Amino acid sequence: MITPIFRIFDIEKAHAFYLDYLGFQLDWQHQFAENTPLYFQISKDGTVLHLSEHHGDASPGSAIRINTDDLSSYHAELSEKEYRFANPSIEKTPWNTIELRVTDPFSNRIIFYEDYKE
């Protein structure tokens, strides 16, 4: 399994986006001491991500693709939440997938996709 690490700068914004909006769950978090950067793991439907406030762990503006089984249902779920900073739509690509693209508050991009079925 590959576990991507995304750089974050604000725990409250990260929780609002990843947990409340996208529906990931918090698996664990770690801090070496009070007032040190936080590092945590989230997961959803077999996808695991690490989010880090540590300067050297990752660069903001990264991108990943996550294969999803029922993109239309997930899109409907996200649309119902009325998250004020995103309103993604599903797009068909020339390479026979449908995609739902979201950008987190730290400029990291997540592309949820599934193979296109005609």
Secondary structure, 3 states (H helix, E strand, C coil): CCCCEEECCCHHHHHHHHHHHCCCEEEEEECCCCCCCCEEEEEECCEEEEEECCCCCCCCCCEEEEECCCHHHHHHHHHHHCCCCCCCCEEECCCCEEEEEEECCCCCEEEEEEECCC
